[in-house]
Amino acid sequence: MSKNFFKKYVVMLASYTYLHNLIYKLIELLPYPLRYLFFKIRLKHMGKGVYIDYECDFRYHGKVSIGDGTIINRGCKIFGSHYNKTVEVKIGKNCKLAPYVKIFAAGHDPRFLDLPNNGDSITIGDYVWVGGNSVILQGITVGEGAIIGAGSVVTKDVKPYTIVGGVPAKFIKKREIEKDVNN
């Protein structure tokens, strides 16, 4: 490919990044009802009762869906894929993402020296808790009711109602559910 192509690509990318960062700086100044409205319009789907804390960043909004009652804590970063049009990030109902969770649906193919862009969808089931500073990589499905321990790097699918943790995340134990919180 020519040098001109790369120059134009770098300028386009820098412009997008500049505008994206500028918009997010402005969003940080808005009161929550206006931020909620911004995300409701921009995301592919945002259910009822969703809370997105400050300092959160979504790349490629139109590829992110969030279910009812989900809480996304301060500083979470969710990256879809610009290059693969079918890649999406789906977060289920009543999920809890602790501070500074990162979700990467895009990446690079290590089989090639020039590391071409690739990506794969990420699905997080209902009632999932992702511990702080965890990372979920492309192509992962986190089953319903699963818990990911703080600081984990999820490189393989997580089965429903299991607890995983570590780098890379490994099975710790089955999650036991009680019927009533008041018992």
C-alpha positions, 0 to 999 in steps of 0.5 A: 500500500502507498504512503499516501494511503497510510497518511490519510488513514492516520489523519482520519484516525487522529480526527476520529480520536480527537472528536471522540475524546472531545465529546466524552469530555463534554459528556462528563460535564453533563448531569446524569439525565442528559448523559442517560439520554445521550447513551440511550440515543447512541447505543444500539440498545439500552434497557430500562433502569441502566446506570452508566457511571462517569468516566465510562467510554464506549467505542462504536456505540451502535454495536453495544447493547445493554439489558434492563437494570444493568450497572456499569461502574466508573471508568469502564471501557467497552470497545466494539469493532469498527472493521468487522461490521458483524461484531457486537457487544451484548450485556444482559439484564441486571449485570454489574460491571465493577469499576475499570472493567475493559471489554475488547471485541476488537483486536489484531491477528497475530498470525500475520506480521502486519497484525491486521484488524480482527474482532469477534462478538462478546456476549455477557449473560443476565445476572453476571458480576464482573469484578473491578479491573477485569478484562474480557477479550474478543469472542467470549461468552459469559454465561448467565449468573457467572461471576468474574473475580477482580483483576481477571483476564477472560480468554475462554468462555465462562459457563453459567453460574460459575465463579472464575478468576485469575490471569488467565481466568480459571474455574474456581467453583460453582455459584450457589444461589439462595432463593430469598435475600432475607433468609 
